Amino acid sequence: MSFKIAFIGAGSIGFTRALLRDILAVSAFKEIEIAFTDIDANNLSMVTELCQRDIYENGLSIEIQPTLDRREALKDARYIISVFRIGGLEAFEQDINIPLRYGVDQCVGDTLSAGGIMYGQRGIHEMLEICKDIREVAEPDCLLLNYANPMAMLTWACNTYGGVRTVGLCHGVQGGHRQIADVLELEQKDVDIVCAGINHQTWYIQVNHKGEDLTDKLLEVFEKHPEYSKTEKVRIDMLRRFGYYSTESNGHLSEYVPWYRKRIEEITDWIDLGTWINGETGGYLRVCTEGRNWFKEDFPNWMKEPAYRYTEEERGQEHGSYIIEALETGRTYRGHFNTMNHGIIQNLPQDAVIEAPGYVDRNGISMPIVGDLPLGCAAVCQASISVQRLAVEAAITGDDQLLRQAFMMDPLVGAVCTPPEIWQMVDDMLIAQEKWLPQYEQSIIKAKERQKREDRLPTKEYTGAARLKTKTVEEMRANREEASKNAKEADKALERPAKT
């Protein structure tokens, strides 16, 4: 069996290598073609060398095709996997630090809130260029598997404006599934779930074990759990008030809604600093920065470590490899996927991107009708969808008025900032990120003029309610094991910047 898979943004460390392991663990895929493309030649070279070593150690003869030419990588590809970050860590830092001056304290900033909206503006512009290349040089009717954030916005843009069949993939459902099995003291394989909503705000609306619905028991067991009762306070509070557990981590979820990060003095009541994902201010930016720096520092040692084993036992839970396997071999796979709604969740907008259960086999990807979400859960999702719709249309048209309205409608930004503050913050972010936002050329010119002639509203140099120091390479050397673990778990932390 031979076909081609192209990775866009392959210079990311952990994610590219892990996804390739999952794909090549499929016994039928021993003769496929693999292309890696990135704009950073150094990172592309290192990741290719590491992955090629894994391939040889597993007795395969596949030769990775690394290239800085995206169209060359996409040529004749049947599957494209996107794992990039437009603007890299430079723009990511701006996504976190500029809103902080206005009191908007984010943990991740890649899906919603000020950071996620701007990430979407950069990503959608580049995604449409990628879609153009795909339409022109990839295999007809190829499938784009999008792992890049903001998941819903990018997937929405590709399907609606890019002309490329796109499915968004995330591991949030699997992570929450493991937690639910843990608190119920059951094996994950024995707990059947139905999860539905939008990416990073998907709800476990059914939790079954041997025919018994355990959904109503979750609050009690989560509240009593010795770890999660401390690390998942936001998710447990949402469960308490809306009746259903949410997929996304404590830190992520806290920045999507207006209640938990709007008062500086109360943020630490809701988060835990044991690990960044529990709510640390700018936590993902920190681990991404440390991970990138450490990979460059420690790469020779990575090459000395044992190779990844391409076996079913070592295969991860990311959906991508299972979707490709199902489409190519006919083996049925059930997962949760991000697709255009089109009636799947009936009380969410039909033009939105939703996350819901799906089945894959040789006939394609099938999404059963879920019906209605519980009203409260739907309301939470609806607020985010309104922001996403405005942000997508803004990115497509370059209309900064829509962009400002997206900021105003964002739950956290709206809870913290006044309209004049939002207008000034958007100007600040447009100017700072000018090189990645060509669609806003005229708006940026006007923003610069306003910045020169108008009195500025006061801002403050605020580091955040729970900001931890980014470790230097020297500090990471003191604990190499921890530093290497962080770099491998950063997943998409090293997604590369866009062309400038």
C-alpha positions as CSV (number, residue, x, y, z in Angstrom):
1,M,0.0,0.0,0.0
2,S,1.5,3.3,-1.1
3,F,0.3,6.9,-0.7
4,K,1.8,10.1,0.5
5,I,1.4,12.0,3.8
6,A,2.7,15.5,4.2
7,F,3.4,17.3,7.5
8,I,3.2,21.1,7.5
9,G,5.1,22.6,10.3
10,A,7.1,19.4,10.8
11,G,9.8,21.2,12.8
12,S,7.6,20.7,15.9
13,I,9.4,18.2,18.1
14,G,7.1,15.9,20.1
15,F,4.1,16.1,17.9
16,T,5.6,15.3,14.5
17,R,7.6,12.4,15.9
18,A,4.7,10.9,17.9
19,L,2.2,11.2,15.0
20,L,4.7,9.5,12.7
21,R,5.2,6.7,15.2
22,D,1.4,6.2,15.3
23,I,1.1,6.1,11.5
24,L,4.0,3.7,11.0
25,A,2.7,1.4,13.7
26,V,0.1,0.3,11.1
27,S,1.4,-2.8,9.5
28,A,-0.1,-1.9,6.1
29,F,1.8,1.4,6.0
30,K,5.3,0.2,5.6
31,E,5.8,1.5,2.1
32,I,4.1,4.9,2.3
33,E,5.7,8.2,1.4
34,I,6.4,10.8,4.0
35,A,7.2,14.5,3.4
36,F,8.2,17.1,6.0
37,T,8.0,20.8,5.4
38,D,8.9,23.7,7.6
39,I,10.3,27.2,7.1
40,D,13.0,26.7,9.7
41,A,15.8,24.7,8.1
42,N,17.6,23.9,11.3
43,N,14.5,22.5,13.1
44,L,13.4,20.6,10.0
45,S,16.9,19.0,9.8
46,M,16.9,18.0,13.5
47,V,13.4,16.5,13.5
48,T,14.0,14.7,10.2
49,E,17.2,13.2,11.5
50,L,15.5,12.0,14.7
51,C,12.5,10.6,12.9
52,Q,14.6,9.0,10.2
53,R,16.7,7.3,12.9
54,D,13.4,5.9,14.4
55,I,12.4,4.6,10.9
56,Y,15.7,2.7,10.3
57,E,15.7,1.3,13.9
58,N,12.3,-0.2,13.2
59,G,13.6,-2.0,10.1
60,L,11.8,0.2,7.5
61,S,13.2,1.6,4.4
62,I,11.0,4.7,4.1
63,E,13.0,7.9,3.3
64,I,11.5,11.1,4.7
65,Q,11.4,13.9,2.1
66,P,12.3,17.1,4.0
67,T,11.9,20.3,2.1
68,L,11.5,24.0,2.7
69,D,9.3,24.2,-0.4
70,R,5.7,23.6,0.8
71,R,4.3,22.9,-2.6
72,E,7.0,20.2,-3.2
73,A,5.9,18.5,0.1
74,L,2.2,18.7,-0.8
75,K,2.6,17.4,-4.4
76,D,0.5,14.3,-4.8
77,A,-0.2,14.0,-1.0
78,R,-3.3,12.1,-0.1
79,Y,-3.2,13.3,3.6
80,I,-1.9,16.5,4.9
81,I,-1.3,17.0,8.7
82,S,-1.0,20.6,9.9
83,V,1.0,21.2,13.1
84,F,2.2,24.7,12.7
85,R,2.1,27.9,14.8
86,I,2.0,31.1,12.7
87,G,4.2,33.7,14.3
88,G,6.1,31.2,16.4
89,L,7.0,32.1,19.9
90,E,7.5,35.8,19.1
91,A,3.8,36.3,18.3
92,F,2.8,33.9,21.1
93,E,4.5,36.1,23.6
94,Q,2.6,39.1,22.3
95,D,-0.7,37.1,22.5
96,I,0.0,36.7,26.2
97,N,1.8,39.9,27.3
98,I,-0.1,42.6,25.5
99,P,-3.5,41.6,26.9
100,L,-1.9,41.4,30.4
101,R,-1.4,45.1,30.3
102,Y,-5.2,45.4,30.2
103,G,-5.7,42.8,32.9
104,V,-6.6,39.9,30.6
105,D,-4.8,37.0,32.3
106,Q,-4.6,33.9,30.0
107,C,-3.1,30.5,30.7
108,V,-2.7,29.4,27.1
109,G,-4.2,32.0,24.7
110,D,-4.5,29.8,21.7
111,T,-8.2,29.1,21.3
112,L,-10.3,32.0,22.5
113,S,-9.8,35.2,24.4
114,A,-7.4,37.9,23.1
115,G,-4.6,35.5,22.3
116,G,-6.7,33.0,20.6
117,I,-8.4,35.6,18.4
118,M,-5.1,37.0,17.2
119,Y,-3.6,33.6,16.7
120,G,-6.6,32.9,14.5
121,Q,-6.0,36.1,12.4
122,R,-2.5,35.0,11.7
123,G,-3.4,31.3,11.1
124,I,-6.4,31.8,8.9
125,H,-4.5,34.0,6.5
126,E,-1.8,31.4,6.1
127,M,-4.2,28.5,6.0
128,L,-5.9,29.9,2.9
129,E,-2.5,30.0,1.2
130,I,-1.9,26.4,2.2
131,C,-5.4,25.5,0.9
132,K,-4.6,27.1,-2.4
133,D,-1.4,25.0,-2.7
134,I,-3.3,21.9,-1.7
135,R,-6.0,22.4,-4.4
136,E,-3.3,22.9,-7.0
137,V,-0.7,20.2,-6.3
138,A,-2.1,17.6,-3.8
139,E,-4.0,14.5,-4.7
140,P,-7.6,15.3,-5.7
141,D,-10.0,15.1,-2.8
142,C,-7.2,14.8,-0.3
143,L,-7.9,15.2,3.4
144,L,-6.4,17.9,5.6
145,L,-6.1,16.7,9.2
146,N,-5.7,19.9,11.2
147,Y,-4.0,19.8,14.6
148,A,-3.2,23.5,14.6
149,N,-5.0,26.0,16.9
150,P,-7.3,27.8,17.2
151,M,-8.8,24.5,16.0
152,A,-12.4,25.6,15.4
153,M,-11.5,28.8,13.6
154,L,-8.9,27.3,11.3
155,T,-11.1,24.3,10.4
156,W,-14.1,26.6,9.8
157,A,-12.0,28.8,7.4
158,C,-10.6,25.8,5.5
159,N,-14.0,24.2,4.9
160,T,-15.9,27.4,4.2
161,Y,-13.3,29.5,2.3
162,G,-10.4,27.2,1.5
163,G,-12.1,24.7,-0.6
164,V,-10.3,21.8,1.1
165,R,-12.0,18.9,3.0
166,T,-10.7,19.4,6.5
167,V,-11.2,17.7,9.8
168,G,-9.9,19.1,13.1
169,L,-8.4,16.8,15.6
170,C,-7.7,17.2,19.3
171,H,-6.8,14.9,22.2
172,G,-9.0,16.7,24.8
173,V,-11.8,14.2,24.8
174,Q,-9.3,11.3,25.4
175,G,-7.8,13.2,28.3
176,G,-11.1,13.8,30.1
177,H,-12.2,10.3,29.4
178,R,-9.1,9.0,31.3
179,Q,-10.0,11.3,34.2
180,I,-13.6,10.1,34.3
181,A,-12.5,6.5,34.4
182,D,-10.0,7.3,37.1
183,V,-12.5,9.0,39.5
184,L,-15.0,6.1,38.9
185,E,-12.2,3.6,39.6
186,L,-12.8,1.9,36.3
187,E,-10.7,1.0,33.3
188,Q,-11.0,3.6,30.5
189,K,-11.9,0.9,28.0
190,D,-14.9,-0.1,30.1
191,V,-16.4,3.5,30.3
192,D,-18.3,4.5,27.2
193,I,-18.8,8.2,26.5
194,V,-20.6,10.5,24.2
195,C,-19.0,13.9,24.1
196,A,-20.4,16.8,22.1
197,G,-19.9,20.6,21.9
198,I,-17.1,22.6,20.3
199,N,-13.4,22.1,20.5
200,H,-12.1,22.7,24.0
201,Q,-15.7,23.1,25.2
202,T,-17.0,19.7,24.6
203,W,-19.3,18.1,27.2
204,Y,-19.5,14.5,28.3
205,I,-23.2,14.2,27.9
206,Q,-23.3,10.4,28.4
207,V,-21.0,8.3,30.6
208,N,-22.0,4.7,30.7
209,H,-20.6,1.5,32.3
210,K,-22.3,-1.8,31.5
211,G,-25.5,0.0,30.5
212,E,-25.6,2.2,33.6
213,D,-25.5,6.0,33.0
214,L,-23.0,7.4,35.6
215,T,-23.2,11.1,34.5
216,D,-25.0,12.2,37.7
217,K,-22.4,10.6,39.9
218,L,-19.4,12.5,38.5
219,L,-19.7,15.6,40.7
220,E,-19.5,13.6,43.9
221,V,-16.5,11.5,42.8
222,F,-14.6,14.5,41.4
223,E,-15.1,16.5,44.5
224,K,-13.8,13.7,46.6
225,H,-10.8,12.9,44.4
226,P,-7.5,13.7,46.2
227,E,-5.8,15.2,43.1
228,Y,-8.5,16.5,40.9
229,S,-10.4,18.3,43.7
230,K,-7.3,20.6,43.9
231,T,-6.2,20.7,40.3
232,E,-9.5,20.9,38.4
233,K,-11.5,23.4,40.4
234,V,-12.8,25.3,37.4
235,R,-13.9,22.1,35.6
236,I,-15.6,20.8,38.8
237,D,-17.3,24.2,39.4
238,M,-18.6,24.1,35.8
239,L,-19.8,20.5,36.4
240,R,-21.5,21.7,39.6
241,R,-23.4,24.5,37.8
242,F,-24.0,23.0,34.3
243,G,-24.3,19.3,35.2
244,Y,-21.7,18.0,32.7
245,Y,-18.0,17.6,32.8
246,S,-16.0,19.6,30.1
247,T,-13.1,18.2,28.1
248,E,-10.6,20.9,28.5
249,S,-8.0,21.4,31.2
250,N,-8.5,23.6,34.2
251,G,-6.3,26.4,32.8
252,H,-7.7,26.3,29.3
253,L,-11.3,26.3,30.4
254,S,-10.8,29.1,32.9
255,E,-9.9,31.5,30.0
256,Y,-13.0,30.7,27.8
257,V,-15.6,31.8,30.3
258,P,-16.1,35.1,32.1
259,W,-16.1,33.9,35.7
260,Y,-12.7,32.6,36.9
261,R,-10.0,34.9,35.7
262,K,-11.6,38.4,35.7
263,R,-10.5,39.5,39.3
264,I,-6.8,39.4,39.8
265,E,-7.0,38.7,43.5
266,E,-9.3,35.6,42.9
267,I,-7.5,33.9,40.1
268,T,-5.3,31.8,42.4
269,D,-8.4,30.5,44.1
270,W,-9.3,28.6,41.0
271,I,-6.0,27.3,39.7
272,D,-3.1,25.1,40.8
273,L,0.6,25.6,40.0
274,G,1.6,22.0,40.2
275,T,1.7,21.9,36.4
276,W,1.2,24.7,33.9
277,I,-2.0,23.3,32.4
278,N,-3.9,23.8,35.7
279,G,-3.9,27.6,35.2
280,E,-0.5,29.2,35.3
281,T,-0.4,32.6,33.7
282,G,1.2,32.2,30.3
283,G,2.0,28.6,31.3
284,Y,2.0,27.2,27.8
285,L,4.2,30.0,26.5
286,R,6.7,29.1,29.2
287,V,6.9,25.4,28.5
288,C,7.0,26.1,24.8
289,T,9.9,28.4,25.2
290,E,11.8,26.1,27.5
291,G,11.1,23.1,25.2
292,R,12.4,24.8,22.1
293,N,15.6,26.0,23.8
294,W,16.2,22.6,25.4
295,F,15.7,20.6,22.2
296,K,18.4,22.7,20.5
297,E,20.6,22.3,23.5
298,D,20.1,18.6,24.1
299,F,19.5,17.3,20.5
300,P,22.7,15.1,20.5
301,N,21.5,13.3,23.6
302,W,18.1,12.7,22.0
303,M,19.8,10.9,19.2
304,K,21.5,8.6,21.7
305,E,18.2,7.6,23.4
306,P,16.3,4.5,22.3
307,A,14.3,4.9,19.1
308,Y,10.5,5.0,19.2
309,R,9.1,1.5,18.7
310,Y,6.5,1.3,15.9
311,T,4.2,-1.2,17.5
312,E,0.5,-1.3,18.3
313,E,1.3,-1.3,22.0
314,E,3.3,2.0,21.8
315,R,0.7,3.7,19.5
316,G,-0.8,6.8,21.0
317,Q,-4.4,7.9,21.2
318,E,-4.3,10.8,18.7
319,H,-7.0,10.3,16.1
320,G,-5.0,11.0,13.0
321,S,-3.3,7.6,12.4
322,Y,-6.6,5.8,13.1
323,I,-8.5,7.9,10.6
324,I,-6.0,7.2,7.9
325,E,-5.9,3.5,8.8
326,A,-9.7,3.3,8.6
327,L,-10.0,5.1,5.3
328,E,-7.2,3.0,3.7
329,T,-7.9,-0.5,5.2
330,G,-11.6,-0.4,6.1
331,R,-10.9,-1.1,9.8
332,T,-13.7,0.8,11.6
333,Y,-12.6,3.6,14.0
334,R,-14.7,5.6,16.4
335,G,-13.5,8.9,17.7
336,H,-14.5,12.5,18.3
337,F,-13.8,14.9,15.4
338,N,-14.2,18.6,14.6
339,T,-16.4,19.1,11.5
340,M,-18.9,21.6,10.1
341,N,-22.1,21.1,12.1
342,H,-24.7,20.6,9.3
343,G,-27.4,19.3,11.7
344,I,-25.2,17.1,14.0
345,I,-25.8,19.2,17.1
346,Q,-29.2,20.7,16.4
347,N,-29.3,23.6,18.9
348,L,-25.9,25.0,17.8
349,P,-25.4,27.1,14.6
350,Q,-25.3,25.0,11.5
351,D,-22.4,26.9,10.0
352,A,-20.2,26.4,13.0
353,V,-17.5,23.8,13.6
354,I,-18.6,21.3,16.3
355,E,-16.8,18.4,18.0
356,A,-18.8,15.2,18.2
357,P,-18.6,11.4,17.9
358,G,-17.8,10.0,14.4
359,Y,-17.1,6.8,12.7
360,V,-14.5,6.1,10.0
361,D,-14.1,3.2,7.5
362,R,-13.3,2.8,3.9
363,N,-16.5,4.7,3.0
364,G,-15.4,7.8,4.7
365,I,-16.1,9.8,7.9
366,S,-19.6,9.6,9.2
367,M,-21.0,11.9,11.9
368,P,-24.2,10.7,13.6
369,I,-26.8,13.2,14.7
370,V,-26.3,14.0,18.4
371,G,-29.5,16.1,18.7
372,D,-29.7,18.9,21.2
373,L,-27.0,19.7,23.8
374,P,-28.3,20.5,27.3
375,L,-29.4,24.1,27.2
376,G,-26.8,25.5,29.6
377,C,-24.0,23.7,27.8
378,A,-25.3,25.0,24.4
379,A,-25.3,28.5,25.8
380,V,-21.7,28.3,26.8
381,C,-20.7,27.0,23.4
382,Q,-22.9,29.6,21.6
383,A,-21.0,32.5,23.3
384,S,-17.7,31.1,21.9
385,I,-19.2,30.4,18.5
386,S,-20.2,34.0,18.2
387,V,-16.6,35.1,18.9
388,Q,-15.3,32.5,16.4
389,R,-17.7,33.6,13.6
390,L,-16.7,37.2,14.0
391,A,-13.0,36.3,14.2
392,V,-13.1,34.1,11.1
393,E,-14.9,36.7,9.0
394,A,-12.5,39.4,10.3
395,A,-9.5,37.3,9.2
396,I,-11.0,36.6,5.8
397,T,-12.0,40.2,5.0
398,G,-9.4,42.1,6.9
399,D,-12.2,44.1,8.5
400,D,-10.8,45.4,11.8
401,Q,-14.3,46.4,13.0
402,L,-15.3,42.7,13.0
403,L,-12.1,41.9,14.8
404,R,-12.9,44.5,17.5
405,Q,-16.4,43.1,17.9
406,A,-14.9,39.6,18.3
407,F,-12.8,41.0,21.2
408,M,-15.8,42.7,22.7
409,M,-17.9,39.5,22.5
410,D,-15.2,37.3,24.0
411,P,-16.3,36.2,27.5
412,L,-13.1,36.9,29.4
413,V,-12.1,40.1,27.5
414,G,-15.6,41.5,27.9
415,A,-15.6,40.7,31.6
416,V,-12.3,42.6,32.2
417,C,-12.1,45.4,29.7
418,T,-14.2,48.4,28.7
419,P,-14.9,49.1,25.0
420,P,-12.3,51.9,24.8
421,E,-9.7,49.6,26.3
422,I,-10.6,46.9,23.9
423,W,-10.2,49.3,20.9
424,Q,-6.8,50.4,22.1
425,M,-5.7,46.8,22.8
426,V,-6.7,45.7,19.3
427,D,-4.6,48.6,17.9
428,D,-1.6,47.5,20.0
429,M,-1.9,43.9,18.8
430,L,-2.4,44.8,15.2
431,I,0.7,47.0,15.2
432,A,2.8,44.5,17.1
433,Q,1.9,41.6,14.7
434,E,1.9,43.6,11.5
435,K,4.3,41.3,9.6
436,W,1.9,38.3,10.0
437,L,-1.3,40.3,9.1
438,P,-1.1,41.5,5.5
439,Q,-4.9,41.6,5.3
440,Y,-5.0,44.4,7.9
441,E,-2.5,46.7,6.1
442,Q,-4.8,49.7,5.9
443,S,-6.2,49.1,9.4
444,I,-2.7,49.0,10.8
445,I,-1.8,52.3,9.2
446,K,-4.8,53.9,10.9
447,A,-3.9,52.3,14.2
448,K,-0.4,53.7,14.1
449,E,-1.9,57.2,13.4
450,R,-4.2,56.9,16.4
451,Q,-1.3,55.7,18.5
452,K,0.6,58.9,17.6
453,R,-2.1,61.5,18.0
454,E,-4.5,60.2,20.6
455,D,-4.0,60.2,24.4
456,R,-3.6,56.6,25.5
457,L,-5.7,55.0,28.2
458,P,-3.5,53.9,31.1
459,T,-2.2,50.3,31.1
460,K,0.1,48.6,33.5
461,E,3.1,46.3,33.5
462,Y,1.4,43.3,34.9
463,T,3.1,40.0,34.9
464,G,0.0,38.0,35.9
465,A,-1.6,36.5,38.9
466,A,0.3,33.2,38.6
467,R,3.4,33.7,36.4
468,L,6.4,31.5,36.8
469,K,9.8,32.3,35.6
470,T,11.0,30.7,32.3
471,K,14.0,28.6,33.0
472,T,17.3,29.3,31.2
473,V,19.2,26.6,29.5
474,E,21.7,26.7,32.4
475,E,18.9,26.1,34.9
476,M,17.5,23.3,32.8
477,R,20.8,21.6,32.7
478,A,20.5,21.0,36.4
479,N,17.7,18.6,35.8
480,R,18.1,17.2,32.3
481,E,15.4,14.5,32.8
482,E,12.8,17.0,33.7
483,A,13.8,19.3,30.8
484,S,13.7,16.5,28.2
485,K,10.3,15.4,29.5
486,N,9.0,18.9,29.1
487,A,10.3,19.3,25.6
488,K,8.7,16.0,24.5
489,E,5.4,16.8,26.1
490,A,5.2,20.4,24.6
491,D,3.6,18.8,21.5
492,K,2.9,21.7,19.2
493,A,5.0,24.0,21.3
494,L,7.6,24.3,18.5
495,E,5.3,25.1,15.6
496,R,7.2,27.3,13.3
497,P,6.5,30.9,12.4
498,A,5.0,32.0,9.1
499,K,7.0,33.4,6.1
500,T,7.7,37.1,6.4
